[in-house]
Protein backbone atom coordinates (compact mmCIF):
# COMPACT_ATOMS: atom_id res chain seq x y z
CA UNK A 1 0.00 0.00 0.00
CA UNK A 2 1.39 3.41 -0.98
CA UNK A 3 0.24 6.18 1.35
CA UNK A 4 1.53 9.27 3.10
CA UNK A 5 -0.27 11.62 5.47
CA UNK A 6 1.51 14.89 6.25
CA UNK A 7 1.10 18.50 7.34
CA UNK A 8 3.45 20.44 5.07
CA UNK A 9 4.33 24.12 4.99
CA UNK A 10 6.98 24.88 2.39
CA UNK A 11 6.33 27.46 -0.30
CA UNK A 12 5.29 26.09 -3.68
CA UNK A 13 7.03 26.68 -6.99
CA UNK A 14 5.20 28.08 -10.03
CA UNK A 15 3.07 25.56 -11.89
CA UNK A 16 4.31 24.33 -15.22
CA UNK A 17 4.17 21.32 -17.50
CA UNK A 18 1.37 19.52 -15.68
CA UNK A 19 -0.86 18.56 -18.60
CA UNK A 20 -0.80 15.27 -20.46
CA UNK A 21 0.65 12.95 -17.84
CA UNK A 22 -1.36 10.02 -19.19
CA UNK A 23 1.34 7.74 -20.55
CA UNK A 24 3.26 6.05 -17.74
CA UNK A 25 5.00 2.72 -17.20
CA UNK A 26 2.79 -0.03 -15.85
CA UNK A 27 4.65 -0.16 -12.53
CA UNK A 28 4.59 3.62 -11.97
CA UNK A 29 2.09 4.53 -9.24
CA UNK A 30 -0.95 6.63 -10.04
CA UNK A 31 -0.70 9.52 -7.61
CA UNK A 32 -3.73 10.94 -5.82
CA UNK A 33 -3.33 14.19 -3.88
CA UNK A 34 -5.83 14.54 -1.04
CA UNK A 35 -6.62 17.78 0.80
CA UNK A 36 -8.80 17.16 3.86
CA UNK A 37 -9.13 18.86 7.23
CA UNK A 38 -8.50 16.35 10.03
CA UNK A 39 -7.66 18.97 12.66
CA UNK A 40 -9.34 22.24 13.57
CA UNK A 41 -13.04 23.15 13.71
CA UNK A 42 -13.98 20.80 10.84
CA UNK A 43 -11.93 17.80 11.99
CA UNK A 44 -14.88 15.66 13.11
CA UNK A 45 -16.51 15.75 9.69
CA UNK A 46 -13.22 15.71 7.80
CA UNK A 47 -11.71 12.57 9.35
CA UNK A 48 -14.29 10.28 7.67
CA UNK A 49 -13.22 11.80 4.34
CA UNK A 50 -9.65 10.66 4.92
CA UNK A 51 -10.89 7.24 6.01
CA UNK A 52 -13.17 6.88 2.97
CA UNK A 53 -10.27 7.76 0.69
CA UNK A 54 -7.95 5.29 2.40
CA UNK A 55 -10.55 2.52 2.24
CA UNK A 56 -11.07 3.11 -1.47
CA UNK A 57 -7.32 3.07 -2.17
CA UNK A 58 -6.93 -0.15 -0.19
CA UNK A 59 -9.70 -1.80 -2.18
CA UNK A 60 -8.40 -0.52 -5.52
CA UNK A 61 -4.87 -1.72 -4.81
CA UNK A 62 -6.13 -5.08 -3.54
CA UNK A 63 -7.94 -5.56 -6.85
CA UNK A 64 -4.88 -4.78 -8.99
CA UNK A 65 -4.76 -0.99 -8.93
CA UNK A 66 -5.85 1.25 -11.80
CA UNK A 67 -4.87 -0.10 -15.22
CA UNK A 68 -2.57 -2.48 -13.36
CA UNK A 69 -0.76 0.40 -11.63
CA UNK A 70 -0.70 0.82 -7.84
CA UNK A 71 -2.31 3.91 -6.33
CA UNK A 72 -0.25 6.24 -4.11
CA UNK A 73 -2.33 8.47 -1.83
CA UNK A 74 -0.69 11.59 -0.38
CA UNK A 75 -2.81 13.38 2.22
CA UNK A 76 -2.16 16.93 3.46
CA UNK A 77 -4.12 18.54 6.29
CA UNK A 78 -4.88 22.24 5.59
CA UNK A 79 -6.49 22.58 9.05
CA UNK A 80 -9.34 24.63 7.62
CA UNK A 81 -6.97 27.36 6.41
CA UNK A 82 -7.64 28.44 2.80
CA UNK A 83 -4.11 29.79 2.38
CA UNK A 84 -2.83 26.32 3.24
CA UNK A 85 -5.27 24.81 0.76
CA UNK A 86 -3.68 26.91 -1.96
CA UNK A 87 -0.13 26.21 -0.82
CA UNK A 88 -0.74 22.47 -0.56
CA UNK A 89 -2.57 22.28 -3.89
CA UNK A 90 0.43 23.86 -5.62
CA UNK A 91 2.80 21.56 -3.75
CA UNK A 92 0.88 18.40 -4.71
CA UNK A 93 0.68 19.42 -8.35
CA UNK A 94 4.16 20.88 -8.79
CA UNK A 95 6.44 18.92 -6.49
CA UNK A 96 4.55 15.63 -6.04
CA UNK A 97 3.13 15.67 -9.59
CA UNK A 98 -0.12 14.01 -8.61
CA UNK A 99 -2.40 12.78 -11.37
CA UNK A 100 -5.57 14.02 -9.66
CA UNK A 101 -6.38 16.44 -6.84
CA UNK A 102 -9.26 15.52 -4.52
CA UNK A 103 -10.92 17.13 -1.52
CA UNK A 104 -11.81 20.29 0.34
CA UNK A 105 -14.63 20.63 2.85
CA UNK A 106 -16.00 24.16 2.65
CA UNK A 107 -16.98 25.90 -0.54
CA UNK A 108 -14.40 28.53 0.32
CA UNK A 109 -11.69 25.85 0.27
CA UNK A 110 -12.97 24.59 -3.08
CA UNK A 111 -12.83 28.07 -4.55
CA UNK A 112 -9.30 28.48 -3.18
CA UNK A 113 -8.17 25.29 -4.95
CA UNK A 114 -10.14 25.43 -8.19
CA UNK A 115 -8.25 28.29 -9.91
CA UNK A 116 -4.96 26.53 -9.13
CA UNK A 117 -6.20 23.31 -10.74
CA UNK A 118 -7.46 25.34 -13.71
CA UNK A 119 -4.13 27.08 -14.25
CA UNK A 120 -2.31 23.75 -14.03
CA UNK A 121 -4.83 22.09 -16.37
CA UNK A 122 -5.18 19.44 -13.67
CA UNK A 123 -8.18 17.26 -12.81
CA UNK A 124 -9.88 18.21 -9.52
CA UNK A 125 -12.64 16.25 -7.77
CA UNK A 126 -14.75 18.03 -5.16
CA UNK A 127 -16.40 15.52 -2.86
CA UNK A 128 -18.93 17.51 -0.79
CA UNK A 129 -22.55 18.32 -1.21
CA UNK A 130 -22.56 22.04 -1.90
CA UNK A 131 -24.57 25.05 -3.07
CA UNK A 132 -24.06 24.08 -6.72
CA UNK A 133 -23.40 26.13 -9.81
CA UNK A 134 -19.75 25.43 -10.67
CA UNK A 135 -19.36 25.08 -14.46
CA UNK A 136 -15.71 24.12 -14.84
CA UNK A 137 -14.36 21.37 -17.11
CA UNK A 138 -11.41 20.68 -14.79
CA UNK A 139 -13.73 19.79 -11.91
CA UNK A 140 -15.92 16.76 -11.21
CA UNK A 141 -18.44 17.24 -8.39
CA UNK A 142 -19.43 14.04 -6.59
CA UNK A 143 -21.75 15.38 -3.88
CA UNK A 144 -25.41 16.38 -4.05
CA UNK A 145 -26.48 19.86 -5.22
CA UNK A 146 -29.55 22.09 -4.58
CA UNK A 147 -31.83 20.57 -7.21
CA UNK A 148 -31.28 17.22 -5.51
CA UNK A 149 -31.44 18.40 -1.89
CA UNK A 150 -33.27 21.71 -1.59
CA UNK A 151 -35.78 21.37 -4.42
CA UNK A 152 -37.02 18.22 -2.68
CA UNK A 153 -36.68 19.22 0.97
CA UNK A 154 -37.87 22.84 1.10
CA UNK A 155 -41.29 22.43 -0.61
CA UNK A 156 -41.96 19.54 1.80
CA UNK A 157 -41.20 21.77 4.78
CA UNK A 158 -43.40 24.59 3.53
CA UNK A 159 -46.33 22.24 2.91
CA UNK A 160 -45.97 20.40 6.21
CA UNK A 161 -45.02 23.17 8.65
CA UNK A 162 -45.90 26.55 7.17
CA UNK A 163 -44.68 29.61 5.30
CA UNK A 164 -42.90 31.60 8.02
CA UNK A 165 -39.19 30.75 7.73
CA UNK A 166 -36.12 31.89 9.67
CA UNK A 167 -32.64 31.25 8.18
CA UNK A 168 -29.48 30.74 10.24
CA UNK A 169 -26.45 30.42 7.95
CA UNK A 170 -22.66 30.35 8.07
CA UNK A 171 -21.21 33.63 6.87
CA UNK A 172 -19.31 32.51 3.77
CA UNK A 173 -20.21 31.51 0.23
CA UNK A 174 -21.97 28.23 1.13
CA UNK A 175 -24.28 29.93 3.61
CA UNK A 176 -25.03 32.95 1.42
CA UNK A 177 -25.61 30.96 -1.77
CA UNK A 178 -27.69 28.27 -0.05
CA UNK A 179 -29.81 31.02 1.45
CA UNK A 180 -30.16 32.48 -2.05
CA UNK A 181 -31.30 29.07 -3.25
CA UNK A 182 -33.83 28.96 -0.44
CA UNK A 183 -35.31 32.27 -1.56
CA UNK A 184 -35.40 31.12 -5.18
CA UNK A 185 -37.24 27.88 -4.34
CA UNK A 186 -39.58 29.14 -1.61
CA UNK A 187 -40.60 32.63 -2.75
CA UNK A 188 -42.86 31.18 -5.49
CA UNK A 189 -44.52 29.15 -2.71
CA UNK A 190 -45.49 32.34 -0.89
CA UNK A 191 -42.98 32.00 1.95
CA UNK A 192 -42.47 34.90 4.36
CA UNK A 193 -38.79 35.05 5.36
CA UNK A 194 -39.24 36.43 8.86
CA UNK A 195 -35.53 36.49 9.67
CA UNK A 196 -32.10 35.73 8.25
CA UNK A 197 -28.74 35.72 10.03
CA UNK A 198 -25.23 35.00 8.77
CA UNK A 199 -22.92 33.78 11.52
CA UNK A 200 -19.09 33.85 11.23
CA UNK A 201 -17.41 30.44 11.34
CA UNK A 202 -16.19 29.61 14.83
CA UNK A 203 -18.96 31.48 16.68
CA UNK A 204 -20.42 29.33 19.46
CA UNK A 205 -22.72 31.69 21.39
CA UNK A 206 -26.26 32.16 20.08
CA UNK A 207 -28.27 33.91 22.80
CA UNK A 208 -29.10 36.91 20.58
CA UNK A 209 -30.00 34.71 17.58
CA UNK A 210 -32.32 32.63 19.77
CA UNK A 211 -34.03 35.77 21.08
CA UNK A 212 -34.45 37.00 17.51
CA UNK A 213 -36.08 33.70 16.54
CA UNK A 214 -38.44 33.84 19.51
CA UNK A 215 -39.56 37.35 18.53
CA UNK A 216 -40.00 36.46 14.84
CA UNK A 217 -42.19 33.41 15.60
CA UNK A 218 -41.28 31.34 12.50
CA UNK A 219 -42.96 28.06 11.64
CA UNK A 220 -39.59 26.38 11.07
CA UNK A 221 -35.86 27.03 10.76
CA UNK A 222 -33.71 26.78 7.64
CA UNK A 223 -30.32 25.77 9.06
CA UNK A 224 -27.12 26.38 7.09
CA UNK A 225 -24.63 26.39 9.97
CA UNK A 226 -21.22 24.75 9.56
CA UNK A 227 -18.62 23.36 11.97
CA UNK A 228 -18.45 22.15 15.55
CA UNK A 229 -18.64 25.63 17.10
CA UNK A 230 -21.82 26.65 15.28
CA UNK A 231 -23.46 23.32 16.14
CA UNK A 232 -23.64 24.49 19.74
CA UNK A 233 -26.72 26.44 18.58
CA UNK A 234 -28.89 23.33 18.93
CA UNK A 235 -28.36 22.66 22.62
CA UNK A 236 -28.67 26.38 23.37
CA UNK A 237 -31.95 26.84 21.51
CA UNK A 238 -33.43 23.74 23.19
CA UNK A 239 -32.38 25.05 26.61
CA UNK A 240 -34.24 28.26 25.74
CA UNK A 241 -37.39 26.30 24.92
CA UNK A 242 -37.19 26.63 21.14
CA UNK A 243 -38.30 23.30 19.63
CA UNK A 244 -39.21 24.27 16.07
CA UNK A 245 -38.95 21.93 13.08
CA UNK A 246 -35.70 22.42 11.16
CA UNK A 247 -34.43 21.69 7.65
CA UNK A 248 -30.83 21.54 6.46
CA UNK A 249 -28.73 20.23 3.56
CA UNK A 250 -25.78 19.52 5.88
CA UNK A 251 -27.21 18.12 9.12
CA UNK A 252 -27.63 14.44 10.08
CA UNK A 253 -25.88 12.75 7.14
CA UNK A 254 -22.90 15.14 7.04
CA UNK A 255 -22.39 16.52 10.54
CA UNK A 256 -23.98 13.49 12.31
CA UNK A 257 -25.10 15.71 15.17
CA UNK A 258 -27.60 13.04 16.20
CA UNK A 259 -24.59 10.90 17.17
CA UNK A 260 -22.81 13.71 19.02
CA UNK A 261 -25.64 15.29 21.04
CA UNK A 262 -27.98 13.77 23.66
CA UNK A 263 -31.39 12.51 22.49
CA UNK A 264 -33.84 15.29 21.75
CA UNK A 265 -31.33 17.97 20.75
CA UNK A 266 -31.69 17.27 17.02
CA UNK A 267 -35.34 16.18 17.12
CA UNK A 268 -37.42 17.38 14.17
CA UNK A 269 -34.42 17.96 11.90
CA UNK A 270 -35.21 17.13 8.27
CA UNK A 271 -32.82 16.62 5.37
CA UNK A 272 -32.66 15.20 1.85
CA UNK A 273 -29.70 12.85 1.50
CA UNK A 274 -28.14 10.44 -0.96
CA UNK A 275 -26.14 8.76 1.80
CA UNK A 276 -26.58 8.34 5.56
CA UNK A 277 -25.25 5.46 7.62
CA UNK A 278 -28.75 4.30 8.57
CA UNK A 279 -29.49 3.54 4.89
CA UNK A 280 -30.61 -0.08 4.89
CA UNK A 281 -30.06 -1.73 1.51
CA UNK A 282 -27.79 -4.69 0.60
CA UNK A 283 -25.16 -2.52 -1.18
CA UNK A 284 -25.16 0.00 1.69
CA UNK A 285 -24.89 -2.74 4.30
CA UNK A 286 -21.98 -4.38 2.46
CA UNK A 287 -20.18 -1.04 2.27
CA UNK A 288 -20.72 -0.33 5.96
CA UNK A 289 -19.39 -3.77 6.86
CA UNK A 290 -16.15 -3.18 4.93
CA UNK A 291 -15.76 0.30 6.44
CA UNK A 292 -16.38 -0.89 10.00
CA UNK A 293 -13.89 -3.73 9.57
CA UNK A 294 -11.19 -1.15 8.83
CA UNK A 295 -12.40 1.65 11.14
CA UNK A 296 -14.40 0.02 13.97
CA UNK A 297 -14.28 3.18 16.12
CA UNK A 298 -15.67 5.57 13.49
CA UNK A 299 -18.36 7.69 15.13
CA UNK A 300 -20.43 7.81 11.94
CA UNK A 301 -19.91 7.05 8.25
CA UNK A 302 -20.98 10.44 7.02
CA UNK A 303 -21.96 11.71 3.59
CA UNK A 304 -18.57 13.30 3.01
CA UNK A 305 -16.68 10.12 3.88
CA UNK A 306 -18.95 8.18 1.56
CA UNK A 307 -18.43 10.73 -1.24
CA UNK A 308 -14.65 10.54 -0.73
CA UNK A 309 -14.81 6.79 -1.26
CA UNK A 310 -17.03 7.17 -4.33
CA UNK A 311 -14.71 9.80 -5.83
CA UNK A 312 -11.78 7.40 -6.03
CA UNK A 313 -13.93 4.63 -7.44
CA UNK A 314 -15.28 7.08 -10.02
CA UNK A 315 -11.74 8.15 -10.88
CA UNK A 316 -10.71 4.51 -11.38
CA UNK A 317 -13.63 4.04 -13.79
CA UNK A 318 -12.76 7.20 -15.75
CA UNK A 319 -9.09 6.31 -16.13
CA UNK A 320 -9.70 2.68 -17.05
CA UNK A 321 -12.46 3.54 -19.50
CA UNK A 322 -10.29 6.13 -21.25
CA UNK A 323 -7.10 4.08 -20.74
CA UNK A 324 -5.27 7.22 -19.59
CA UNK A 325 -4.90 9.60 -16.64
CA UNK A 326 -4.79 12.63 -18.95
CA UNK A 327 -7.45 15.29 -18.44
CA UNK A 328 -8.37 15.19 -22.13
CA UNK A 329 -9.10 11.47 -21.92
CA UNK A 330 -11.07 11.81 -18.68
CA UNK A 331 -13.14 14.65 -20.12
CA UNK A 332 -13.92 12.57 -23.19
CA UNK A 333 -15.24 9.76 -20.98
CA UNK A 334 -17.36 12.19 -18.93
CA UNK A 335 -18.72 13.73 -22.12
CA UNK A 336 -19.96 10.34 -23.32
CA UNK A 337 -23.05 10.49 -21.10
CA UNK A 338 -22.57 6.86 -20.03
CA UNK A 339 -19.92 7.27 -17.32
CA UNK A 340 -21.05 5.87 -13.99
CA UNK A 341 -20.40 3.36 -11.22
CA UNK A 342 -22.35 1.05 -8.96
CA UNK A 343 -22.06 2.92 -5.65
CA UNK A 344 -23.36 1.95 -2.18
CA UNK A 345 -26.39 4.24 -2.72
CA UNK A 346 -27.08 2.65 -6.14
CA UNK A 347 -25.90 3.28 -9.69
CA UNK A 348 -24.84 6.91 -10.20
CA UNK A 349 -23.77 8.63 -13.40
CA UNK A 350 -21.93 11.79 -14.45
CA UNK A 351 -23.93 14.42 -16.29
CA UNK A 352 -21.79 15.37 -19.34
CA UNK A 353 -22.96 18.99 -19.48
CA UNK A 354 -22.14 19.93 -15.87
CA UNK A 355 -19.82 17.13 -14.67
CA UNK A 356 -21.96 16.65 -11.57
CA UNK A 357 -23.41 13.32 -10.46
CA UNK A 358 -26.89 11.88 -10.31
CA UNK A 359 -27.98 10.66 -6.86
CA UNK A 360 -30.64 8.51 -5.23
CA UNK A 361 -32.28 10.97 -2.84
CA UNK A 362 -34.32 10.24 0.27
CA UNK A 363 -36.10 12.51 2.76
CA UNK A 364 -34.99 11.72 6.31
CA UNK A 365 -35.73 13.03 9.80
CA UNK A 366 -34.48 12.60 13.37
CA UNK A 367 -36.83 11.75 16.25
CA UNK A 368 -36.54 12.49 19.97
CA UNK A 369 -34.54 9.27 20.50
CA UNK A 370 -31.95 10.25 17.85
CA UNK A 371 -33.27 7.62 15.46
CA UNK A 372 -33.27 8.42 11.75
CA UNK A 373 -36.38 7.69 9.67
CA UNK A 374 -36.83 7.62 5.89
CA UNK A 375 -40.01 9.56 5.12
CA UNK A 376 -39.91 9.55 1.33
CA UNK A 377 -37.88 8.03 -1.49
CA UNK A 378 -37.38 10.54 -4.31
CA UNK A 379 -35.50 8.06 -6.52
CA UNK A 380 -32.66 9.04 -8.83
CA UNK A 381 -32.40 12.79 -9.44
CA UNK A 382 -30.07 14.13 -12.09
CA UNK A 383 -28.16 17.41 -11.64
CA UNK A 384 -30.26 19.37 -14.11
CA UNK A 385 -29.95 23.04 -13.08
CA UNK A 386 -26.62 23.96 -14.69
CA UNK A 387 -27.56 22.52 -18.06
CA UNK A 388 -30.95 24.27 -17.85
CA UNK A 389 -29.21 27.67 -17.66
CA UNK A 390 -26.78 26.95 -20.49
CA UNK A 391 -23.74 25.29 -18.91
CA UNK A 392 -22.49 22.66 -21.36
CA UNK A 393 -18.90 21.62 -20.75
CA UNK A 394 -18.89 19.53 -23.92
CA UNK A 395 -19.02 22.84 -25.83
CA UNK A 396 -17.45 25.55 -23.64
CA UNK A 397 -15.55 25.94 -20.39
CA UNK A 398 -16.45 29.20 -18.60
CA UNK A 399 -14.85 28.14 -15.29
CA UNK A 400 -17.62 30.05 -13.49
CA UNK A 401 -19.87 29.49 -10.52
CA UNK A 402 -23.47 30.44 -11.29
CA UNK A 403 -26.33 31.07 -8.87
CA UNK A 404 -30.00 32.02 -9.26
CA UNK A 405 -28.82 35.66 -9.06
CA UNK A 406 -25.78 35.18 -11.30
CA UNK A 407 -26.72 33.46 -14.54
CA UNK A 408 -24.74 33.09 -17.78
CA UNK A 409 -25.02 35.97 -20.18
CA UNK A 410 -27.15 35.00 -23.17
N, C-alpha and C positions, 0 to 999 in steps of 0.2 A: 504493500500500500504506500503510495506517495502522498505525503501530506505535511504541510507546515502551518503553524498558527502563531502569528507574531504581532507585536505592536511596534511599528517602525516609525522613524521620524526624520530620516534624511531628506534633504531637498531633492526634487526630481529634475532630471535633465529634460531639454526640449524633446517633443515627440517627433519622430521621423521614421520613415520606412516601415510602417506597421501593417500596411495592407498586403494581401495576397500571400499569407503564410500557410497556404493550404497543402502544399506538397512537402511532406516530411517522411523520413524513413520510418518503417513499420515499428521499430523499437523505440522511437522518440516519443516521450510522453506528450499527451495533449494537456496543455496547461490551463487550468481554470483559476482565475483570480476572484476571490470572494471578499467583499466588504460588508461586514456585519457588526453591529454594536453588541458586544457581550459584556460591557461594563458601562456604568453611567445610568442615567434615568430610564433608558430604554432596554436595559440588559435583560430583564425578565422575559420580554417578548422577542428579543433578538437571539437569545441562546438557542431556542428551538430552530431558528433558521440555520445556525451553524450545524446543529445536530442533523437536520434534514439533509443538508448538503453532504455531510460526512457519510450518512447512511446511503445516499444515492451513489456516491463515489465508490463506497465499499461494494455495493451491489453491481455496479458497472464493471469494476475491475475483476470481481469474482466471476463475471460472465464473459470475460475476455477483453474488456476495455471497449474503446470506441474504434472501429475499423481495425481491431487487433492491437491497438496502441493503449498502453496504460494511461490512466488519468492521474495527474498531479494537481492537488488542490492546495493553493496557498491562501490562507485566511489572514486578513489584517483587521484589527479592531479600531475603527475611527472614534470610538467612545462618544458618539453623538455629535462630534465636532465637524462641521461642514468643510472647514479648511483642511482638516485631516483627510476627509473624503477625497478632496481634490488632490492633495499631495500623494495619497496612497494609490489613487487611480492612475496618476502619471507614473508612479514607481512600478506598479504592476505591468503597465503597458510598455514602458520604456526599458526598464532594467530587467524585469522578469519575463518580458515578452510573452505574456499570456495570450492564449487563443481566444478567450472570451472573458468578459468582465461581468460579474453577477453581484446583485445585492443592493443594499440601501434600505433603510426603514422609512424615514419620513420622505415626504415629497420634496422637501427642501434638500435633502441629501441626494435624491435622484437628480434634481435640477443642478446640483453642484457637479455631479459626475457626467451627466449627459453631454454637455458641450465638449468635454475632454474626449469622450469616446467618439464624438462626431469629428473632431479635428484629427484624431488618429485613424479615422475610418475603421474603427474597431466595432465588434459586435457586443452589445450591452443588453443584459436581461434584467429587468426590474421585476421583483417577485412579490410585491405587496398589492393588496387591493388599494385603490387610490381614487382620487377625484376625477380621473379620466382626462381625455382630450389630447394626449401627446401623439402627434403625427410625425414620426421620425423613423426613417428606414433603418437606422442603426440600432434601434431598440425593439425588443420583443417584450411585451407586458404579459405576465402570467396570471396576475391576480384579477379579481372581479372589479368592475367599473360601475358608474352610477346607473346605467340602463339595466344592469343586472341586479344591483342591490337597492338603489333608492327608488327606481321606477316601480319596483314591486312592493317595497316596504312602506313607503310614505303614503300612498293612496289607501293602503290597508289601515294605517294608523288614523288617518282622517275619518274614514268611514266608521271605524270601531269606537274611537274615543272623542272625536270632535275637531273643531276648526280653529281653536285657540292654541297657538304653538309658541313655545319659548325655546330659543336656540342657545346652547352653551358650547362654544367652539374654541379650539386651540388657535392662538393668534399667529398663524403662518399660512402658507398657501393651501395646505390641505383643508384647514378649518374654514378659510374664507371661500374657497371654491366649492366645497361641499355645502356650505350655507347657500351659496349662489344657486347650486343645483336644487337645494330644497325649495327656494323661492320659485325657480323655474317650473318645478313639478307641482307644487302645491298652490300657487296663486290661481291657476285655472280652476282649482277645486274650491275656491272661495275662502281660503285660509286667512285668518287674521294673525299676523306675526306680532304677538303682544310683547315680545322682548327678544333681544339678541345681544350676546356678550362674547367678546373674543379675549381669551385668557392667555397670557404669556406662558410658554412652556416652563415648567419648574414651579409654578405657583401651586401652593397646597392649602391655602386658606380661602374659604368660600362663604364666609358669613354674610358679606354684602350681597353676593350673587343670590344666596338663598332668600334673603329678605326681599330682593327684587322680584324673585319668582313668586313669593307669597303675595306680594302686592299685585302682581299682574294677573294672578289667577288663571293660568293656562290650563287647557285640558290634558296636555302631555308635553314632554320635553324631547327636543331633538338634540341628541348628545354627540358632539364631535370633539370631545376631549382626548388628549393623547398623553401617555406616559404615566409612570407610577405616582408622581406628585399630584397631577390633576385628578387621578382616580380617587383621591381622598375626598372628593366632592360627595361621593355616594354615602359614605358613613355619616358625613356631616349633615347632609340634607335629611337623612332618615332620623338622626338625633333631633333635628328641628321639627319633625313631624310632617315632612314633605314626602308623600308616598305616591307620586303621580306615575302613570305609565310613561315609559321612555322608549325611544327608538334610536338606533345607532348603526352605522356601517362598520364599526371597529370593536364593539363590545362583544363579549361572550367568546366568539370563535377566535378572535385575535388577541385580546388582552386577558382572556380567561379569568375575569374578575370573580366569577361565580366559584372559582377554585381558590381564590385568595382571600375573600371576605367571608364573614360568618353568614349563615343562612338568613335570608330576608333582605340583606343589603342590596342585592341586585334583582330583587323580585320585580316583575312586570317590565323587564327589559326585553325588547323585541329587536330582532335583526334578520337580515336576509343573507344567507351564507352558502357558499359552495362546499366548504369543509368545516367541520367541527368534530371533536373527538367522539362525541356521542352518536355520530352517524352510524347506523346499524345496517350495513349491507355486507355481503361476503367479500367484495374487494376491499372495502374500508376495514373490515375486521382483520383481514390478512395483512394489510399494511400496518395496522396498529400492533399486531403481534410481532412483526419484524422490528418495528421501532422499539417496542418495550423490551425486546430481547437485548437490544444494544444499549438502550438508555432506560433502565428500569425505574430510575428515580425522577424521570421527567415529570414536572408538575402537570403539564397539559400539552398535548400535541396540537399546537395552535395552527391557525390558517396560514400564518407566515412560514412556519416550519414545513407544513405540507407543500406550500407553493415553492419553497426552496428545493425540496425533493423533486417536485414535478419539473422545475426549470432544468435541472441537469438531465433528467430523462428525456425532456423535449429537445435539449441540445444534442444528445446522443442520436435521436431520431433524425434531426436536421442534417447532421454531419454524415451519418451513414447513408441517408437517402441521396444526398448530393455528392457523396464520396470525397468530401473536402471540408476543411475548416475555414476556407476563405469566405469572407462576407458575401461576395458575389454569388457563390454557390448556395449559401444559406438563404439569401434573399430569393433566389430562384425557386428553392423548395417552398418557402413560405408563400410565394406568389402563385403557386400551383392551385391553391384552394383545397388541397387534399391532405395537407400536413396535420397530423394529430397523433395522439397516443392514448392508450388505455390507462387512465389514471385511477387512483383509489376512489374518486368521486364518480367515475364513469368515463366514457370516451369523450375527450375534449379536442377541439381543432383550433387552428390558427386562422383568423380572418385575414385574407391576403391584402385587403385594402388598408387596414389599420394596424396589422400585426399585434392584435390583442386576441385573447382566447375566449372561446365559448365556455360556459360553465353550467353545471346542473345546480340550480338554485332552490333553496328551501327556506321557508319562513320558520324561525325558531323563537322560543321565549324561555325565560327563566321563571320558576315558581319560587314560593317562599322557602322551600327546602333546598334550593340551589340545583334542582333538577332541570334539565333542558328538555323541552318538548318540541316536536315538529308539528306545526299547525297547518302547513300547506306545502305541497310540492309544486313548484313552478315549472319543473322540467328543464330542458336545455334552453338557455337563452344566449343568443349570439351577441357580440359587441357591435351593435348596429349604428350607434350615434355618430361616430366619426365619419363613416362612409356616407351617412345621410346628409352631412353638411359639406361634403366634397373632398374629404381626405381619401386619396387613393395612392398608396405608396407603390403600386405597380406602374404609376404614370409620372409621379412627381414626389419630391422629398422636401417639404417646406421646413422640417425640423422645428415645428411650432407646437405649442400647447394651446388648444382652443377651449373655450368655455361657452356657456349660453350667452354671455355678454361679450365674447371675443370670438367672432366667427370668421372664417376665411373670406377674403374679399372676392366678390364675384366679378 
